[in-house]
Amino acid sequence: MFNPEFLTTENNDPNEGNDLIQYLQKQSPEVLQRIAKSASEDIQEIIRHNVQGLLGMLPSEQFDVKITCSKDNIANLLSSAMMTGYFLRQMEQRKELEQNLLNDENMSVDLD
């Protein structure tokens, strides 16, 4: 699901000032795996679809697709996918909160 080696970059790294990548590089692989697994199936599907759209994925049963990319570019793609995931998770939590509030409102009893 998540390969922490994507975060390793060469010494002449243009992402040297990228605080998010630096933060991710300091995290243990176990922490990154746990966070990646905590995303719901819906969020994983949206991110998968988004990344496939960015990479221009063709159906593997009809095409032998190979993509080459530098570690820096794949790290940027990973960072983008993670930010999308955090945004989607916040929206999912907001939806759940709104549904809970609506359900509580519908269950309240008017004492008048």
Secondary structure by P-SEA (a helix, b strand, c coil): ccccccccccccccccccaaaaaaaaccaaaaaaaaaaccaaaaaaaaaaaaaaaccccccccbbbbbbcaaaaaaaaaaaaaaaaaaaaaaaaaaaaaaaaaaaaaccccc
